[in-house]
Amino acid sequence: MKALIRLRDGLRGKVFFCFEEGEEHWTGISNMLDGLKDKRIDTVWGLHVYAGLDSGKISVDARPRMAGSFVIQMTMRGKGGHGSRPDQAVDPLIPAAMVVPAWNCAFKNQLNVEKPVTLAITSIQGGVTTNVIPNTATILGSVRFFHQEEGIKARSVILDVAEHVARMNLCTLEVGPRMLAAPSPDAPGVAPAVVNDEKASALAARALEEILPQGSVTTCPKWYASESFSLYTMRYPSVFAFLGIRNLECGAGAEHHNEKFDLDEKALPVGVLATVKYVDAVVNGEE
């Protein structure tokens, strides 16, 4: 922002700075989109550090770049009791354990293998001791995909299978608020993939190649993580760039969301320079 303000006399047009409250929980993005809805937006630029690229490299590849997703947050509700008499209780842990392999089986049989969908169960919580059957068991996880229609189908399969498993074990199924959230207007509960606009990505690549060292602008595989920036890409021609921060010499290179994750801070000025250059290319009419 400071760099663009210093350069404002050489820029034509208007630049809006959009802030992200929290992409993991999709917080703040709706307010940003509401604030922009009456404004003319020609393009949107975003940037994320990425451990899959060497420090100083940057990728502005077109088409899908980050996965769509939805959260799994549901509770099997049974009836607690003493561990010595499971027949007098309704154990919610059994269906909570059963539903995970059932989901994997349903995915294999009902989803298109040419449109990959990944399933990660990260927590099953229920009970605290050895001799008491709990009232509830909560299941947490997430699903990722690049084809929106397959993600919507996967969510339907998840809910349908869980409902049947709960019923056959005399439990009831409660779906949590995060699974019911509606980041995508056309598919409640399902967040779309980040898809870069081809024309905007080509403009970014040409512009960055003018100012960065040869070989800095590169390509890389799409990333299965998710980002609320996808809601911008649904509405406007957008570029979401990956900024490489991997430098094994300084200890940076571990995967994201890993206790050993770190970044090479020397890469950060490259991100600033790339952002300013893209703005310059857009507002000064480069084709």
Beta strands, then each sheet from edge to edge (+ up, - down):
strand 1: 44-54
strand 2: 58-59
strand 3: 63-66
strand 4: 68-77
strand 5: 81-82
strand 6: 117-125
strand 7: 132-133
strand 8: 136-145
strand 9: 172-175
strand 10: 194-196
strand 11: 217-218
strand 12: 238-246
sheet 1: 1+ 12+ 2- 11-
sheet 2: 3+ 10-
sheet 3: 6+ 8- 4+ 9-
sheet 4: 5+ 7-
end
